[in-house]
């Protein structure tokens, strides 16, 4: 794993309004449009103050543009369909330990999450993303107790694709599916999850 692959900042930079011409030239129109569909709107939470008349390129609270990320603390639960994540290598960057899901936490927890992200911004940047619910699916699982019967269960699914470089070209070679109970809104390798290796078919 290369360090830049741990950086979620790239997701926010892809949506940055000042970089759109760069991405169009570097990626091409088709790739740029595809990435717009799969990368949720993302912003870097920066604690640097803005000039008095400036506003942030970000979500709105109470129908108004933000002047300071701290104003996110006043967002209603409906406006908090947002998720905060730390970027890069950090002890809280795995297992969803740094994640704050606005629509699934109390106002106090949300305010604390916003404050922490801005407090750590200089050394450990955080990104804010529009939250997309994981896809629901039904899949067969083995029961944990003997005789380990096969049971059909509903759950939420995350796919992590794996690419390998063959002959100088990146090739999709498989994926790891993380299948969690349907009440889990944030998917990671939790105790209740089933990790299911996948393969590519129909090529």
C-alpha positions as CSV (number, residue, x, y, z in Angstrom):
1,X,0.0,0.0,0.0
2,X,1.4,3.3,-1.0
3,X,0.9,6.3,1.3
4,X,-1.1,8.4,-1.2
5,X,-3.6,5.5,-1.4
6,X,-4.5,6.1,2.2
7,X,-5.3,9.8,1.5
8,X,-9.0,10.6,1.3
9,X,-8.1,14.1,0.4
10,X,-7.9,13.0,-3.3
11,X,-11.7,12.5,-3.2
12,X,-12.2,16.1,-2.1
13,X,-9.6,17.4,-4.6
14,X,-11.5,15.7,-7.4
15,X,-14.6,17.8,-6.7
16,X,-12.7,21.0,-6.0
17,X,-14.2,23.7,-8.3
18,X,-10.8,25.2,-9.1
19,X,-9.4,21.8,-10.4
20,X,-12.2,20.9,-12.8
21,X,-10.3,22.0,-15.9
22,X,-7.3,20.1,-14.7
23,X,-9.2,16.9,-14.2
24,X,-11.0,17.3,-17.6
25,X,-7.6,17.5,-19.3
26,X,-5.8,14.8,-17.2
27,X,-8.6,12.3,-17.1
28,X,-10.7,12.9,-20.2
29,X,-14.4,13.6,-20.2
30,X,-15.6,10.0,-20.0
31,X,-13.5,9.1,-17.0
32,X,-14.3,12.4,-15.3
33,X,-18.1,11.8,-15.7
34,X,-17.7,8.2,-14.4
35,X,-15.8,9.4,-11.3
36,X,-18.4,12.1,-10.6
37,X,-21.0,9.3,-10.3
38,X,-19.0,7.1,-7.9
39,X,-17.2,9.6,-5.7
40,X,-19.6,11.4,-3.3
41,X,-19.3,15.1,-3.0
42,X,-16.4,15.7,-0.7
43,X,-14.7,18.7,1.0
44,X,-11.5,19.3,3.0
45,X,-12.4,20.6,6.5
46,X,-9.8,23.4,6.9
47,X,-9.7,25.6,10.0
48,X,-8.1,28.6,8.2
49,X,-10.4,31.7,8.6
50,X,-12.0,33.2,5.5
51,X,-12.3,36.9,4.6
52,X,-15.5,38.4,5.9
53,X,-17.3,38.3,2.6
54,X,-16.3,34.8,1.5
55,X,-18.2,31.6,1.8
56,X,-17.1,27.9,1.7
57,X,-17.6,25.6,-1.2
58,X,-19.5,23.0,0.8
59,X,-22.9,22.0,2.0
60,X,-25.5,24.5,3.2
61,X,-27.0,24.9,6.7
62,X,-30.4,26.5,7.1
63,X,-30.4,27.2,3.4
64,X,-27.3,29.4,3.7
65,X,-23.7,28.9,2.5
66,X,-21.1,28.4,5.3
67,X,-18.6,31.0,6.2
68,X,-16.8,28.7,8.8
69,X,-16.9,24.9,9.1
70,X,-17.9,25.4,12.7
71,X,-21.3,26.4,11.5
72,X,-21.9,22.8,10.6
73,X,-22.4,22.2,14.3
74,X,-25.8,23.9,13.9
75,X,-27.1,21.7,11.1
76,X,-30.4,19.9,11.6
77,X,-30.5,16.1,11.5
78,X,-31.9,16.2,8.0
79,X,-29.0,18.4,6.9
80,X,-26.5,16.0,8.5
81,X,-26.6,13.3,5.8
82,X,-22.9,13.9,6.0
83,X,-19.9,11.9,7.2
84,X,-16.6,13.0,8.6
85,X,-13.5,10.9,8.1
86,X,-9.8,11.4,8.9
87,X,-7.4,11.2,5.9
88,X,-4.1,9.4,5.7
89,X,-2.2,7.2,8.1
90,X,-3.5,7.6,11.7
91,X,-4.4,5.2,14.5
92,X,-8.1,6.1,14.1
93,X,-8.1,5.9,10.2
94,X,-9.2,2.2,10.1
95,X,-12.2,0.3,11.5
96,X,-14.4,3.5,11.2
97,X,-12.9,4.8,14.5
98,X,-12.6,8.3,13.2
99,X,-15.9,8.3,11.4
100,X,-18.8,10.6,12.5
101,X,-22.1,10.0,10.7
102,X,-24.2,13.1,11.2
103,X,-27.6,11.5,10.6
104,X,-26.9,8.7,13.0
105,X,-25.5,10.5,16.0
106,X,-26.7,13.0,18.6
107,X,-26.2,16.8,18.1
108,X,-23.5,16.7,20.9
109,X,-21.6,13.9,19.1
110,X,-21.8,15.8,15.8
111,X,-20.6,19.0,17.3
112,X,-17.7,17.2,19.0
113,X,-16.8,15.5,15.6
114,X,-16.8,18.9,13.8
115,X,-14.7,20.4,16.6
116,X,-12.2,17.5,16.6
117,X,-11.8,17.6,12.8
118,X,-10.9,21.3,12.8
119,X,-8.7,21.0,15.9
120,X,-6.6,18.3,14.1
121,X,-6.8,19.9,10.6
122,X,-3.2,21.2,10.4
123,X,-1.6,17.8,11.0
124,X,-4.4,15.3,10.3
125,X,-6.8,16.7,7.7
126,X,-10.4,15.4,7.7
127,X,-12.8,15.2,4.8
128,X,-16.5,15.8,4.9
129,X,-18.6,13.7,2.4
130,X,-22.2,13.4,1.4
131,X,-23.3,10.1,3.0
132,X,-24.5,7.3,0.7
133,X,-26.2,4.4,2.3
134,X,-24.5,1.0,1.6
135,X,-26.4,-1.2,-0.8
136,X,-28.8,-3.8,0.7
137,X,-28.5,-7.4,-0.5
138,X,-29.4,-10.9,0.4
139,X,-26.7,-13.6,0.8
140,X,-26.2,-17.1,2.1
141,X,-24.1,-17.4,5.3
142,X,-23.0,-20.3,7.4
143,X,-24.4,-20.5,11.0
144,X,-21.8,-20.2,13.7
145,X,-23.0,-23.2,15.6
146,X,-23.1,-26.9,14.4
147,X,-24.3,-28.2,12.1
148,X,-23.3,-24.9,10.4
149,X,-26.5,-24.7,8.3
150,X,-26.6,-22.3,5.3
151,X,-28.9,-19.4,6.1
152,X,-30.2,-16.7,3.8
153,X,-29.7,-13.3,5.4
154,X,-30.4,-9.6,4.5
155,X,-27.5,-7.2,5.0
156,X,-25.5,-4.3,3.7
157,X,-22.7,-4.7,1.3
158,X,-19.4,-3.1,0.6
159,X,-17.1,-4.1,-2.3
160,X,-13.3,-3.4,-2.2
161,X,-11.9,-4.1,-5.7
162,X,-8.4,-5.4,-6.2
163,X,-6.3,-4.4,-9.2
164,X,-3.0,-6.0,-10.2
165,X,-0.6,-4.6,-12.8
166,X,0.0,-7.2,-15.5
167,X,2.1,-6.2,-18.5
168,X,2.1,-2.6,-17.5
169,X,-1.7,-2.4,-17.3
170,X,-3.9,-2.3,-14.2
171,X,-6.4,-5.2,-14.3
172,X,-9.4,-5.8,-12.1
173,X,-8.6,-9.2,-10.6
174,X,-11.2,-9.7,-7.8
175,X,-12.9,-8.0,-4.9
176,X,-13.5,-8.5,-1.2
177,X,-17.1,-8.2,-0.1
178,X,-17.9,-7.1,3.4
179,X,-21.4,-8.2,4.3
180,X,-22.9,-6.6,7.5
181,X,-26.2,-6.8,9.3
182,X,-28.8,-4.4,7.8
183,X,-28.9,-2.2,10.8
184,X,-25.2,-1.2,10.4
185,X,-24.9,2.0,8.5
186,X,-21.1,2.2,8.4
187,X,-19.5,-0.9,7.0
188,X,-16.1,-2.1,8.1
189,X,-14.5,-5.4,9.2
190,X,-16.6,-5.6,12.4
191,X,-17.2,-8.8,14.4
192,X,-20.7,-9.1,12.9
193,X,-19.5,-8.9,9.4
194,X,-18.8,-11.7,6.9
195,X,-15.8,-11.2,4.6
196,X,-16.5,-12.8,1.2
197,X,-13.9,-13.2,-1.5
198,X,-15.2,-12.5,-5.0
199,X,-14.0,-13.3,-8.5
200,X,-14.6,-11.8,-11.9
201,X,-16.9,-13.9,-14.2
202,X,-18.1,-13.4,-17.8
203,X,-14.9,-12.1,-19.2
